[in-house]
Amino acid sequence: MSGLNGRVYHFDLLIEITDALAFSSGELAAHLAEAIFELDHLNLLFPGLNVPEPGERVLAVSLQQTGYGRRASMPSAASLPAASPPASAEQQDLLSSLEDAGMRVGDMMRDLRLIKAKAEAFVERLTANTAWTKPQTKIATDMVAAIEALLESHATHIAPQL
């Protein structure tokens, strides 16, 4: 990110703000990034640590939106529509399956971030200028095959749903 020597950490961050602020995702990302640098400068991000100097410890911050949602307030009983018939057993099963699939996608997204980090670390460790061992070559080959299979599945099954 910054080109300087340092460690790069990736986090999932969920932040909920009041509707009164009404920031776009880009505006919120800019405010959060500025806040992280300011906290470091004020020695509040890593309190008690003075090496390196406050303001020189955070090298880069990048925030990328991965989702957005709004919470709706609960409707009053008077504003609810007339009762509709309950979902059929088949529809209830489908709803349960959809909810379960959504949770499994969350787990898969975590695993995808882990394989991405593992691949990036492997690339950093092994360059084109070094001789690789047979186990390292197998790991790289298996990792490429796994990632390519994921990308093919995405193109075939996920992208059409978006």
PyMOL commands that place a pseudoatom at each C-alpha (Angstrom):
pseudoatom trace, name=CA, resn=MET, resi=1, chain=A, elem=C, hetatm=0, pos=[0.000, 0.000, 0.000]
pseudoatom trace, name=CA, resn=SER, resi=2, chain=A, elem=C, hetatm=0, pos=[2.511, 2.616, 1.099]
pseudoatom trace, name=CA, resn=GLY, resi=3, chain=A, elem=C, hetatm=0, pos=[5.653, 1.098, -0.352]
pseudoatom trace, name=CA, resn=LEU, resi=4, chain=A, elem=C, hetatm=0, pos=[7.344, 1.437, 3.054]
pseudoatom trace, name=CA, resn=ASN, resi=5, chain=A, elem=C, hetatm=0, pos=[8.512, -1.440, 5.221]
pseudoatom trace, name=CA, resn=GLY, resi=6, chain=A, elem=C, hetatm=0, pos=[5.661, -2.416, 7.458]
pseudoatom trace, name=CA, resn=ARG, resi=7, chain=A, elem=C, hetatm=0, pos=[3.023, -4.991, 8.220]
pseudoatom trace, name=CA, resn=VAL, resi=8, chain=A, elem=C, hetatm=0, pos=[-0.320, -5.020, 6.435]
pseudoatom trace, name=CA, resn=TYR, resi=9, chain=A, elem=C, hetatm=0, pos=[-3.434, -6.159, 8.282]
pseudoatom trace, name=CA, resn=HIS, resi=10, chain=A, elem=C, hetatm=0, pos=[-6.873, -6.744, 6.758]
pseudoatom trace, name=CA, resn=PHE, resi=11, chain=A, elem=C, hetatm=0, pos=[-10.004, -6.525, 8.900]
pseudoatom trace, name=CA, resn=ASP, resi=12, chain=A, elem=C, hetatm=0, pos=[-13.709, -6.780, 8.371]
pseudoatom trace, name=CA, resn=LEU, resi=13, chain=A, elem=C, hetatm=0, pos=[-15.274, -3.744, 10.000]
pseudoatom trace, name=CA, resn=LEU, resi=14, chain=A, elem=C, hetatm=0, pos=[-18.960, -3.268, 10.565]
pseudoatom trace, name=CA, resn=ILE, resi=15, chain=A, elem=C, hetatm=0, pos=[-19.887, 0.259, 11.531]
pseudoatom trace, name=CA, resn=GLU, resi=16, chain=A, elem=C, hetatm=0, pos=[-23.384, 1.584, 12.075]
pseudoatom trace, name=CA, resn=ILE, resi=17, chain=A, elem=C, hetatm=0, pos=[-23.933, 5.333, 12.155]
pseudoatom trace, name=CA, resn=THR, resi=18, chain=A, elem=C, hetatm=0, pos=[-27.021, 7.393, 12.764]
pseudoatom trace, name=CA, resn=ASP, resi=19, chain=A, elem=C, hetatm=0, pos=[-29.114, 8.404, 9.754]
pseudoatom trace, name=CA, resn=ALA, resi=20, chain=A, elem=C, hetatm=0, pos=[-28.594, 12.025, 10.818]
pseudoatom trace, name=CA, resn=LEU, resi=21, chain=A, elem=C, hetatm=0, pos=[-25.009, 11.867, 9.491]
pseudoatom trace, name=CA, resn=ALA, resi=22, chain=A, elem=C, hetatm=0, pos=[-26.036, 10.660, 6.012]
pseudoatom trace, name=CA, resn=PHE, resi=23, chain=A, elem=C, hetatm=0, pos=[-22.465, 10.123, 4.738]
pseudoatom trace, name=CA, resn=SER, resi=24, chain=A, elem=C, hetatm=0, pos=[-21.760, 8.329, 1.505]
pseudoatom trace, name=CA, resn=SER, resi=25, chain=A, elem=C, hetatm=0, pos=[-19.524, 5.268, 1.852]
pseudoatom trace, name=CA, resn=GLY, resi=26, chain=A, elem=C, hetatm=0, pos=[-16.612, 7.263, 0.399]
pseudoatom trace, name=CA, resn=GLU, resi=27, chain=A, elem=C, hetatm=0, pos=[-17.116, 10.137, 2.845]
pseudoatom trace, name=CA, resn=LEU, resi=28, chain=A, elem=C, hetatm=0, pos=[-17.321, 7.754, 5.788]
pseudoatom trace, name=CA, resn=ALA, resi=29, chain=A, elem=C, hetatm=0, pos=[-14.201, 5.898, 4.642]
pseudoatom trace, name=CA, resn=ALA, resi=30, chain=A, elem=C, hetatm=0, pos=[-12.303, 9.194, 4.391]
pseudoatom trace, name=CA, resn=HIS, resi=31, chain=A, elem=C, hetatm=0, pos=[-13.419, 10.245, 7.887]
pseudoatom trace, name=CA, resn=LEU, resi=32, chain=A, elem=C, hetatm=0, pos=[-12.403, 6.885, 9.375]
pseudoatom trace, name=CA, resn=ALA, resi=33, chain=A, elem=C, hetatm=0, pos=[-9.003, 6.907, 7.659]
pseudoatom trace, name=CA, resn=GLU, resi=34, chain=A, elem=C, hetatm=0, pos=[-8.330, 10.474, 8.820]
pseudoatom trace, name=CA, resn=ALA, resi=35, chain=A, elem=C, hetatm=0, pos=[-9.408, 9.521, 12.332]
pseudoatom trace, name=CA, resn=ILE, resi=36, chain=A, elem=C, hetatm=0, pos=[-6.948, 6.616, 12.448]
pseudoatom trace, name=CA, resn=PHE, resi=37, chain=A, elem=C, hetatm=0, pos=[-4.059, 8.892, 11.438]
pseudoatom trace, name=CA, resn=GLU, resi=38, chain=A, elem=C, hetatm=0, pos=[-5.183, 11.548, 13.946]
pseudoatom trace, name=CA, resn=LEU, resi=39, chain=A, elem=C, hetatm=0, pos=[-5.422, 8.979, 16.765]
pseudoatom trace, name=CA, resn=ASP, resi=40, chain=A, elem=C, hetatm=0, pos=[-1.860, 7.905, 15.979]
pseudoatom trace, name=CA, resn=HIS, resi=41, chain=A, elem=C, hetatm=0, pos=[-0.663, 11.524, 15.881]
pseudoatom trace, name=CA, resn=LEU, resi=42, chain=A, elem=C, hetatm=0, pos=[-2.288, 12.211, 19.287]
pseudoatom trace, name=CA, resn=ASN, resi=43, chain=A, elem=C, hetatm=0, pos=[-0.735, 9.003, 20.702]
pseudoatom trace, name=CA, resn=LEU, resi=44, chain=A, elem=C, hetatm=0, pos=[-4.206, 7.591, 21.380]
pseudoatom trace, name=CA, resn=LEU, resi=45, chain=A, elem=C, hetatm=0, pos=[-4.073, 4.706, 18.907]
pseudoatom trace, name=CA, resn=PHE, resi=46, chain=A, elem=C, hetatm=0, pos=[-1.138, 2.987, 20.610]
pseudoatom trace, name=CA, resn=PRO, resi=47, chain=A, elem=C, hetatm=0, pos=[-1.099, 4.639, 24.048]
pseudoatom trace, name=CA, resn=GLY, resi=48, chain=A, elem=C, hetatm=0, pos=[2.116, 4.279, 25.990]
pseudoatom trace, name=CA, resn=LEU, resi=49, chain=A, elem=C, hetatm=0, pos=[4.199, 3.386, 22.940]
pseudoatom trace, name=CA, resn=ASN, resi=50, chain=A, elem=C, hetatm=0, pos=[6.626, 6.047, 21.838]
pseudoatom trace, name=CA, resn=VAL, resi=51, chain=A, elem=C, hetatm=0, pos=[8.776, 4.212, 19.296]
pseudoatom trace, name=CA, resn=PRO, resi=52, chain=A, elem=C, hetatm=0, pos=[8.442, 5.082, 16.522]
pseudoatom trace, name=CA, resn=GLU, resi=53, chain=A, elem=C, hetatm=0, pos=[7.208, 8.579, 17.236]
pseudoatom trace, name=CA, resn=PRO, resi=54, chain=A, elem=C, hetatm=0, pos=[3.456, 9.212, 17.399]
pseudoatom trace, name=CA, resn=GLY, resi=55, chain=A, elem=C, hetatm=0, pos=[2.251, 10.152, 13.942]
pseudoatom trace, name=CA, resn=GLU, resi=56, chain=A, elem=C, hetatm=0, pos=[4.845, 7.912, 12.261]
pseudoatom trace, name=CA, resn=ARG, resi=57, chain=A, elem=C, hetatm=0, pos=[3.427, 4.491, 13.089]
pseudoatom trace, name=CA, resn=VAL, resi=58, chain=A, elem=C, hetatm=0, pos=[0.436, 4.180, 10.767]
pseudoatom trace, name=CA, resn=LEU, resi=59, chain=A, elem=C, hetatm=0, pos=[1.773, 4.092, 7.220]
pseudoatom trace, name=CA, resn=ALA, resi=60, chain=A, elem=C, hetatm=0, pos=[-1.400, 3.629, 5.187]
pseudoatom trace, name=CA, resn=VAL, resi=61, chain=A, elem=C, hetatm=0, pos=[-5.142, 3.065, 5.596]
pseudoatom trace, name=CA, resn=SER, resi=62, chain=A, elem=C, hetatm=0, pos=[-7.482, 1.773, 2.915]
pseudoatom trace, name=CA, resn=LEU, resi=63, chain=A, elem=C, hetatm=0, pos=[-11.185, 1.167, 3.448]
pseudoatom trace, name=CA, resn=GLN, resi=64, chain=A, elem=C, hetatm=0, pos=[-13.275, -0.557, 0.792]
pseudoatom trace, name=CA, resn=GLN, resi=65, chain=A, elem=C, hetatm=0, pos=[-17.017, -0.893, 1.050]
pseudoatom trace, name=CA, resn=THR, resi=66, chain=A, elem=C, hetatm=0, pos=[-18.190, -4.493, 0.973]
pseudoatom trace, name=CA, resn=GLY, resi=67, chain=A, elem=C, hetatm=0, pos=[-21.816, -3.987, 1.926]
pseudoatom trace, name=CA, resn=TYR, resi=68, chain=A, elem=C, hetatm=0, pos=[-24.522, -1.551, 2.890]
pseudoatom trace, name=CA, resn=GLY, resi=69, chain=A, elem=C, hetatm=0, pos=[-27.821, -1.826, 4.683]
pseudoatom trace, name=CA, resn=ARG, resi=70, chain=A, elem=C, hetatm=0, pos=[-30.381, 0.208, 6.522]
pseudoatom trace, name=CA, resn=ARG, resi=71, chain=A, elem=C, hetatm=0, pos=[-32.174, -0.731, 9.676]
pseudoatom trace, name=CA, resn=ALA, resi=72, chain=A, elem=C, hetatm=0, pos=[-35.858, -0.060, 9.622]
pseudoatom trace, name=CA, resn=SER, resi=73, chain=A, elem=C, hetatm=0, pos=[-37.733, 0.884, 12.737]
pseudoatom trace, name=CA, resn=MET, resi=74, chain=A, elem=C, hetatm=0, pos=[-40.347, -1.585, 13.901]
pseudoatom trace, name=CA, resn=PRO, resi=75, chain=A, elem=C, hetatm=0, pos=[-43.780, -0.735, 12.466]
pseudoatom trace, name=CA, resn=SER, resi=76, chain=A, elem=C, hetatm=0, pos=[-46.651, -0.070, 14.819]
pseudoatom trace, name=CA, resn=ALA, resi=77, chain=A, elem=C, hetatm=0, pos=[-49.521, -2.555, 14.911]
pseudoatom trace, name=CA, resn=ALA, resi=78, chain=A, elem=C, hetatm=0, pos=[-51.780, 0.036, 13.247]
pseudoatom trace, name=CA, resn=SER, resi=79, chain=A, elem=C, hetatm=0, pos=[-49.421, 0.390, 10.262]
pseudoatom trace, name=CA, resn=LEU, resi=80, chain=A, elem=C, hetatm=0, pos=[-49.130, -3.341, 9.573]
pseudoatom trace, name=CA, resn=PRO, resi=81, chain=A, elem=C, hetatm=0, pos=[-51.032, -4.622, 6.532]
pseudoatom trace, name=CA, resn=ALA, resi=82, chain=A, elem=C, hetatm=0, pos=[-53.901, -7.025, 6.990]
pseudoatom trace, name=CA, resn=ALA, resi=83, chain=A, elem=C, hetatm=0, pos=[-52.700, -10.490, 7.929]
pseudoatom trace, name=CA, resn=SER, resi=84, chain=A, elem=C, hetatm=0, pos=[-51.734, -12.613, 4.976]
pseudoatom trace, name=CA, resn=PRO, resi=85, chain=A, elem=C, hetatm=0, pos=[-51.786, -16.380, 5.011]
pseudoatom trace, name=CA, resn=PRO, resi=86, chain=A, elem=C, hetatm=0, pos=[-48.631, -17.952, 6.462]
pseudoatom trace, name=CA, resn=ALA, resi=87, chain=A, elem=C, hetatm=0, pos=[-45.970, -19.221, 4.109]
pseudoatom trace, name=CA, resn=SER, resi=88, chain=A, elem=C, hetatm=0, pos=[-46.358, -22.812, 2.994]
pseudoatom trace, name=CA, resn=ALA, resi=89, chain=A, elem=C, hetatm=0, pos=[-44.115, -25.479, 4.517]
pseudoatom trace, name=CA, resn=GLU, resi=90, chain=A, elem=C, hetatm=0, pos=[-42.167, -25.536, 1.238]
pseudoatom trace, name=CA, resn=GLN, resi=91, chain=A, elem=C, hetatm=0, pos=[-41.676, -21.756, 1.365]
pseudoatom trace, name=CA, resn=GLN, resi=92, chain=A, elem=C, hetatm=0, pos=[-40.629, -21.925, 5.025]
pseudoatom trace, name=CA, resn=ASP, resi=93, chain=A, elem=C, hetatm=0, pos=[-38.054, -24.603, 4.134]
pseudoatom trace, name=CA, resn=LEU, resi=94, chain=A, elem=C, hetatm=0, pos=[-36.791, -22.464, 1.251]
pseudoatom trace, name=CA, resn=LEU, resi=95, chain=A, elem=C, hetatm=0, pos=[-36.503, -19.428, 3.543]
pseudoatom trace, name=CA, resn=SER, resi=96, chain=A, elem=C, hetatm=0, pos=[-34.565, -21.489, 6.078]
pseudoatom trace, name=CA, resn=SER, resi=97, chain=A, elem=C, hetatm=0, pos=[-32.267, -22.792, 3.325]
pseudoatom trace, name=CA, resn=LEU, resi=98, chain=A, elem=C, hetatm=0, pos=[-31.680, -19.266, 2.041]
pseudoatom trace, name=CA, resn=GLU, resi=99, chain=A, elem=C, hetatm=0, pos=[-30.843, -18.025, 5.535]
pseudoatom trace, name=CA, resn=ASP, resi=100, chain=A, elem=C, hetatm=0, pos=[-28.422, -20.936, 6.050]
pseudoatom trace, name=CA, resn=ALA, resi=101, chain=A, elem=C, hetatm=0, pos=[-26.812, -20.354, 2.630]
pseudoatom trace, name=CA, resn=GLY, resi=102, chain=A, elem=C, hetatm=0, pos=[-26.301, -16.675, 3.492]
pseudoatom trace, name=CA, resn=MET, resi=103, chain=A, elem=C, hetatm=0, pos=[-24.491, -17.602, 6.716]
pseudoatom trace, name=CA, resn=ARG, resi=104, chain=A, elem=C, hetatm=0, pos=[-22.310, -20.131, 4.871]
pseudoatom trace, name=CA, resn=VAL, resi=105, chain=A, elem=C, hetatm=0, pos=[-21.384, -17.438, 2.319]
pseudoatom trace, name=CA, resn=GLY, resi=106, chain=A, elem=C, hetatm=0, pos=[-20.100, -15.329, 5.233]
pseudoatom trace, name=CA, resn=ASP, resi=107, chain=A, elem=C, hetatm=0, pos=[-17.863, -18.222, 6.282]
pseudoatom trace, name=CA, resn=MET, resi=108, chain=A, elem=C, hetatm=0, pos=[-16.711, -18.679, 2.698]
pseudoatom trace, name=CA, resn=MET, resi=109, chain=A, elem=C, hetatm=0, pos=[-15.852, -14.970, 2.397]
pseudoatom trace, name=CA, resn=ARG, resi=110, chain=A, elem=C, hetatm=0, pos=[-13.627, -15.309, 5.451]
pseudoatom trace, name=CA, resn=ASP, resi=111, chain=A, elem=C, hetatm=0, pos=[-11.921, -18.312, 3.869]
pseudoatom trace, name=CA, resn=LEU, resi=112, chain=A, elem=C, hetatm=0, pos=[-11.468, -16.417, 0.588]
pseudoatom trace, name=CA, resn=ARG, resi=113, chain=A, elem=C, hetatm=0, pos=[-9.732, -13.568, 2.432]
pseudoatom trace, name=CA, resn=LEU, resi=114, chain=A, elem=C, hetatm=0, pos=[-7.499, -16.124, 4.149]
pseudoatom trace, name=CA, resn=ILE, resi=115, chain=A, elem=C, hetatm=0, pos=[-6.512, -17.840, 0.886]
pseudoatom trace, name=CA, resn=LYS, resi=116, chain=A, elem=C, hetatm=0, pos=[-5.852, -14.421, -0.667]
pseudoatom trace, name=CA, resn=ALA, resi=117, chain=A, elem=C, hetatm=0, pos=[-3.610, -13.463, 2.267]
pseudoatom trace, name=CA, resn=LYS, resi=118, chain=A, elem=C, hetatm=0, pos=[-1.855, -16.834, 2.095]
pseudoatom trace, name=CA, resn=ALA, resi=119, chain=A, elem=C, hetatm=0, pos=[-1.236, -16.427, -1.645]
pseudoatom trace, name=CA, resn=GLU, resi=120, chain=A, elem=C, hetatm=0, pos=[0.085, -12.876, -1.170]
pseudoatom trace, name=CA, resn=ALA, resi=121, chain=A, elem=C, hetatm=0, pos=[2.405, -14.001, 1.626]
pseudoatom trace, name=CA, resn=PHE, resi=122, chain=A, elem=C, hetatm=0, pos=[3.651, -16.873, -0.519]
pseudoatom trace, name=CA, resn=VAL, resi=123, chain=A, elem=C, hetatm=0, pos=[4.367, -14.477, -3.401]
pseudoatom trace, name=CA, resn=GLU, resi=124, chain=A, elem=C, hetatm=0, pos=[6.314, -12.192, -1.035]
pseudoatom trace, name=CA, resn=ARG, resi=125, chain=A, elem=C, hetatm=0, pos=[8.361, -15.083, 0.325]
pseudoatom trace, name=CA, resn=LEU, resi=126, chain=A, elem=C, hetatm=0, pos=[9.108, -16.777, -2.970]
pseudoatom trace, name=CA, resn=THR, resi=127, chain=A, elem=C, hetatm=0, pos=[10.189, -14.604, -5.826]
pseudoatom trace, name=CA, resn=ALA, resi=128, chain=A, elem=C, hetatm=0, pos=[11.038, -15.473, -9.377]
pseudoatom trace, name=CA, resn=ASN, resi=129, chain=A, elem=C, hetatm=0, pos=[14.714, -15.066, -8.467]
pseudoatom trace, name=CA, resn=THR, resi=130, chain=A, elem=C, hetatm=0, pos=[14.857, -17.872, -5.906]
pseudoatom trace, name=CA, resn=ALA, resi=131, chain=A, elem=C, hetatm=0, pos=[14.931, -21.619, -6.400]
pseudoatom trace, name=CA, resn=TRP, resi=132, chain=A, elem=C, hetatm=0, pos=[11.787, -23.238, -5.032]
pseudoatom trace, name=CA, resn=THR, resi=133, chain=A, elem=C, hetatm=0, pos=[11.647, -26.565, -3.250]
pseudoatom trace, name=CA, resn=LYS, resi=134, chain=A, elem=C, hetatm=0, pos=[9.323, -29.313, -4.487]
pseudoatom trace, name=CA, resn=PRO, resi=135, chain=A, elem=C, hetatm=0, pos=[6.909, -28.780, -1.556]
pseudoatom trace, name=CA, resn=GLN, resi=136, chain=A, elem=C, hetatm=0, pos=[6.787, -25.031, -2.262]
pseudoatom trace, name=CA, resn=THR, resi=137, chain=A, elem=C, hetatm=0, pos=[6.074, -25.693, -5.939]
pseudoatom trace, name=CA, resn=LYS, resi=138, chain=A, elem=C, hetatm=0, pos=[3.269, -28.113, -4.982]
pseudoatom trace, name=CA, resn=ILE, resi=139, chain=A, elem=C, hetatm=0, pos=[1.748, -25.598, -2.554]
pseudoatom trace, name=CA, resn=ALA, resi=140, chain=A, elem=C, hetatm=0, pos=[1.824, -22.864, -5.227]
pseudoatom trace, name=CA, resn=THR, resi=141, chain=A, elem=C, hetatm=0, pos=[0.362, -25.207, -7.878]
pseudoatom trace, name=CA, resn=ASP, resi=142, chain=A, elem=C, hetatm=0, pos=[-2.432, -26.390, -5.549]
pseudoatom trace, name=CA, resn=MET, resi=143, chain=A, elem=C, hetatm=0, pos=[-3.202, -22.830, -4.484]
pseudoatom trace, name=CA, resn=VAL, resi=144, chain=A, elem=C, hetatm=0, pos=[-3.457, -21.626, -8.108]
pseudoatom trace, name=CA, resn=ALA, resi=145, chain=A, elem=C, hetatm=0, pos=[-5.738, -24.581, -8.959]
pseudoatom trace, name=CA, resn=ALA, resi=146, chain=A, elem=C, hetatm=0, pos=[-7.994, -23.873, -5.961]
pseudoatom trace, name=CA, resn=ILE, resi=147, chain=A, elem=C, hetatm=0, pos=[-8.241, -20.166, -6.763]
pseudoatom trace, name=CA, resn=GLU, resi=148, chain=A, elem=C, hetatm=0, pos=[-8.913, -20.843, -10.457]
pseudoatom trace, name=CA, resn=ALA, resi=149, chain=A, elem=C, hetatm=0, pos=[-11.696, -23.291, -9.503]
pseudoatom trace, name=CA, resn=LEU, resi=150, chain=A, elem=C, hetatm=0, pos=[-13.253, -20.635, -7.268]
pseudoatom trace, name=CA, resn=LEU, resi=151, chain=A, elem=C, hetatm=0, pos=[-13.041, -18.037, -10.032]
pseudoatom trace, name=CA, resn=GLU, resi=152, chain=A, elem=C, hetatm=0, pos=[-14.621, -20.413, -12.561]
pseudoatom trace, name=CA, resn=SER, resi=153, chain=A, elem=C, hetatm=0, pos=[-17.439, -21.253, -10.146]
pseudoatom trace, name=CA, resn=HIS, resi=154, chain=A, elem=C, hetatm=0, pos=[-17.963, -17.552, -9.509]
pseudoatom trace, name=CA, resn=ALA, resi=155, chain=A, elem=C, hetatm=0, pos=[-18.196, -16.790, -13.226]
pseudoatom trace, name=CA, resn=THR, resi=156, chain=A, elem=C, hetatm=0, pos=[-20.600, -19.668, -13.824]
pseudoatom trace, name=CA, resn=HIS, resi=157, chain=A, elem=C, hetatm=0, pos=[-22.877, -19.528, -10.778]
pseudoatom trace, name=CA, resn=ILE, resi=158, chain=A, elem=C, hetatm=0, pos=[-22.453, -16.281, -8.824]
pseudoatom trace, name=CA, resn=ALA, resi=159, chain=A, elem=C, hetatm=0, pos=[-21.950, -13.533, -11.415]
pseudoatom trace, name=CA, resn=PRO, resi=160, chain=A, elem=C, hetatm=0, pos=[-25.260, -14.354, -13.196]
pseudoatom trace, name=CA, resn=GLN, resi=161, chain=A, elem=C, hetatm=0, pos=[-27.124, -13.822, -9.886]
pseudoatom trace, name=CA, resn=LEU, resi=162, chain=A, elem=C, hetatm=0, pos=[-25.736, -10.316, -9.415]
for i in range(1, 162): cmd.bond("trace and resi %d" % i, "trace and resi %d" % (i + 1))
show_as sticks, trace
zoom trace
